[in-house]
């Protein structure tokens, strides 16, 4: 199970493996956006110390999408992918406790999450990409 609560937004996200993902008790799903130029992306630099690396990634991805935003909460950013408010979220050098619930919530909402090499996430601190699954392969091209 995984849960994320954003009291200021009155948003409670919950997922149970194999049972789906929910926002305030209503089933949620990722967006159906398939064109990168129509997508909204959120990002976070996590524990990344190399700000030039993040700037390089942003300079490659920003011209390709509708907009890039930063919310400031890995939990909310991943859940916004799950409910379709945004189409993708990437984060660098993130700690597992910041994204553990979101990993399950995105999966149960029909999304995809991998590291920047397209491999399954690991519990160690690492770079992660969460998407609606349709944009995943294309976004990965801009993250390294």
C-alpha positions, 0 to 999 in steps of 0.5 A: 500500500501507498498513501500521500496526503496533501492537506492544503490541497485536500488531496488524499492519494491511496493505492493497494497493489493490484487494486488500483489508485485513488484520489479522495476515494475516486479511482484515478488513471494517468493521462492519455497524452501521446505527443510530447509537445502537448505534455506538462512535466514536473521535475525535482532535483532531489538530492542532486548536488550538480545543478548544471546537470539539472539545467542541462536536462531542462534545457533539452526537455523544455523546448519539446513540451508544453510546459515544465513546472516544479511543485516541490513535493516528490509525493505530490508530483508523482501523484499528479502523474497518477491522476493525469494532472501532469503527464510526466515527472522526473527527479534526480538523486531522489531518496526512496522515502520521498517516492515510495508511495508514488511509485505504487500509486503511479503503477496502479494508475496505469503509469510507468516508472524507471530510472533514466536508463529505462531500467526498474527503480531500485531502493538506492538513491537514484534518478527516476522518471514517472510517466503516463507510459505513452511518453516514457520512451521519448522522454528518456532520450532527453534525460541523459 
